[in-house]
Each structure stands twice: as C-alpha cells, then as structure tokens.
C-alpha cells in the first residue's frame, strides 16, 4: 500500500519554490520514484531512481500493466474515444545487468512501445543512452510523466504532480461551466478504478509540452500552486516565480 506520509510529502514539496530548473527536475524524479514505489510496492530512492530503471525490466512490466488496464477500460467503456495500447512488450527480467546488451534491448522495447502504442510525441521521448548512460535525464523524466498521464486515463494511479494539475484544471472547468450556466462539476467519462495498491483518484491527460518548457528554460518555478496561464491547445502553463 502507498505510504500516506510519502503522498503528503510529495504534495508539500510540489508547491515549494524552485530556484532552478535542476531543482524542479529533481522534484519530478522524486515524485516519479514515490509513484513507482506506490504502484509496485518497491523501495526506489529518488536520487537513484533512474539507475534503478536502467535494466528496463520495471519499465517493460509497467508498459504491459498499462496495456492490461487499458483493455479492461475499453471493455467497460466501449464508447470512450481513447487510444488503447495493445502490443505486449517482450523483455528479459532475469540476471539483467545495467548497461548490458539485454538491458539496452529492454529499454529499446519500452521506447518502441511508447512511440508506437501510446503515440508519445518525439519532443517527450528519450533514447536508450539517455537512460542507460544518463545523457538526457530530462527527457526520460518527461516521457515517464507522459506515460503516467496516459495510464491515468484508464484509471491507474498518477504521480502527485499530475493529480494536483488535474485539480486545478477541474476547478477551471467548474468555473467555465458556472459561467455558461452548466451544472458545476460536470466532467467527461471517468473509469472505475482498478484494484491497485495506493490507488488515487484518476486524472485526465494533460499537455506535457509545458513541462518540457519549464524544465528547459524556467527558473524559480513555484510548482502546481503557481498562477497558470493559458497555453497551447487547452494546456496549462505554470507562471514563473515573478510578476506576471
């Protein structure tokens, strides 16, 4: 089961001011580590989170779990318009050393699944060496967050950062509905939650291109509690820690 203290810790840390994009990247890694630990009853440390994933085993296992939950969701809600990943990710789980050929093959299979089954945009993707050799941690983190967002559409637990963003989006939707005279709190179809340990409320897919912009160019980010500006195709952009 998820440790409630970890969840509360993630919530408090996600609204603290960050002095640099590196600090924000570290916070996202910590959020992802706690999310992965809650999903699979693991004990990954935030500072070694990416190293723990370098064999590709946990990534491929997660991909197959997303496939399973997505197909269960489609069976319950055949009318829902959602891209359903279907292809099983083949991987080797025993005696896999980080950096080995087998590890690289596992990571490559996960990357292929992200591109072909989830349709994740190239701007959010990473290459094998980005994880195995830690050449581009930012894109590894952004890709994993996007994978978490896609899984959350089908009812899987989402990292705290995404949950808090969804709360803000829901408030904005309620305000819009109230302005237009529609019933407040009216939402799109939400799936029933599968029996995952530490299950949290499902959240919907958001545009993660704003996170890429934040990590690459914004310092002094306040986190999900900061003022939000309209961005792109219905996405949200967090305002930096300065006067707007």
N, C-alpha and C positions, 0 to 999 in steps of 0.2 A: 504494500500500500504506500501511497505517496506520504511523505513526511510533511504534515501541515506547516511545521515551522519553516521548512525549506520554501514552501509556497509563499508564506508571509514574507520571508527574507527576500525572495525574488521580487515581490511586489514593492517592497520598500526601496530596494536597490534600483529598480527600473525607473523611479521618479527622482532619483538624486541627480544633481547637475554633473555633467561630464566635462572635464577640462580639455579633452582631446578626442579625436576620432578613435585613437587606440584604446582609450578607456571605454568608449562605447562598444568597441569590438570585443573587448574582454568581458563586458557585461552581457553581451549577447551569447558568448561562449558559455558563460556561467549559467545563463537561462536555459540554453540547449542541453547542457550537462544534467541539470536538475530535471528537465523534461524527460530525457532519455532514461535517467535513473527511475523516475516515477512510472514510466511505461513498462519497463522490463526488470524492475527490482534489481538494478545494478548499483554499483558504487563508484561511478566515474568522478574523478576530481576535475574541477573546471580548468585548472592550469595544464592538465594532461588529457583533456577531452579529445582533442583531435588525434593525438598519438594513440589513444585507445581505439579509435575508429580506423586506424591506418591499415589493419588487416582486411578491411572491407566486409568482414563477417556480419557485424551488427547492422551495417548499412543494408546489406542484401536481405537480411532477416526482416528488417523493418519494411523494406520495399514489398516483400511478399505479404506481410501483415496488412499493409495498405491495400494491396490487391484484394485480399480476402474481405476486409471490411467494406471496400468499395462495391464488391459484387453483392454482399449482403444488403447494403444500402439500396442498390438498384432493384433487388428483388422486393424490398419493402416499398420502394417508391419508384415504380417504373415510369411514372410521368415526369420525374425530375430530369431537367436538362443538365447533365453533368458528364464530363469526360471520365470514363471508367477505365482505369488501368487493368490489364488482364494478363500480360505476359509474365510468367514466373521467372524470377531472377535465379539463375543457376550459380551456385558458388560452393567453394570448398571451405568447410568450417574447422577441420581438424589439423593441428600441427601447422598452422599458418604463421610464419614469421613476418613482422612488419618489414616492408621493403623488398620482400621476396617476389619472384615471378607470380606465384599463386596469389599473393596479396594484391599485386597490381592488377591481375586479372579480375579478382573480386571487385575492386574499386571501379575498374573499367565497365564491368557488367552493371553496376549500380548507376554509373553515369549514363550508360546507354538507356537504361530504364527511365531515368529522369527525362531524358530528351524525347524518347520515342513514345513512352506510355503516358507520362504526365504532360509532355509538351512544354517543359520549362524553357523560358527564353534564354538565349545564349548569354545575355548580359548577366544572368544569375547563375550560370553554370561554371563548373571548375573542371580542370583536367587532372589526370591521375597524379602527376607530380606535384600539383598544388596541395594535395593532401599527404601523399607519401613523403615528399621532401619538404613540405611546409613552404612552398614557393608563393602561395597566394591564399592565406588563411581567410581573408575577407570573403572571397567568392565561395569558399567551402561553407562558411557560416551562412551566407545569404542563400545558397542553394538548399541547405538543410532547413532553414526557416521556411522557404517556399514549399519544400516537401511537407513540412508540418502543416502549413496552411491548406495544402490540397487534402491531406488526410483529415483535417478538421472539418472539411465539407461533408465528410461521410460519418462523422461522429467520434473521431479519435481525439484524445487529449491533445491540447495545444500548449505550446510554451506560454509562460505568463505574459511576455511582451505582446504576443498576438491576442491573448484574451483581453488585455487592457485596451489595446487598439480597437478591438471589436466593441467594447463597452462604449467607447467614445463615438464610434460610428453609429451604434444603436441609438444613442442619445440624439445625435444629429438627425437620424431618420425619424425619431419620435417628434422632434421639433418641426421637421418638414411636414409630417403627417398632421400635426396640430395646426399648422398654418393653413394647410389645404383643407382642413375640416374632416380628414380621415380619422378613423379610430386610432388612438395612440397605442404604440406597442405592436401594431400590425407588422408582421415580418414574413419573409419568404419561408418556404418549407424548411423545417429543421428535422433532421433524422433522429430516431431513437438512439440513445447512447449504448454502445456495446459494453459488455462487462470487462472493462479494462481496469487494472489497479490504479487508484488515484484518479478516477475519471473526473474530469472537469466539464463545464458547460461547453458545448460545441461552439465554434466560431466560424465565421464565413471567410472566404478567400478575399484577401486584400492585395493591393498593388504593391509589390515589394521593391519596385524601382526606386521609390522614395528612400528606402533604407540604404540602397546602394549609393545614392547621392549623399545621404547623411554620413556614411562611413568614409566615403572618398573625399568629401570636401567640407564638412560642417564640424566645427569645434564648438565646445560649450553647449552641447545638446542637453536639454532638460529631461528627455525621456517622454514616455506616453502622456505624462501630465502636462506637457508644454502646450502652448497655443497651437492650433492647427490651421493650416491654410489649404484652400482647395488646390488639388494637384492632379494634372493628367485627366484620365478618363474615370473620374469618380473616386480617385485615390485621395489619400491624405498626406500632407507634408507637415512634419513637426517643425515649428519655428525654432530657430536657434536661440540661445540664451542672450538675447539683446533686444533692444526696442524694435518693434515691427514697423 
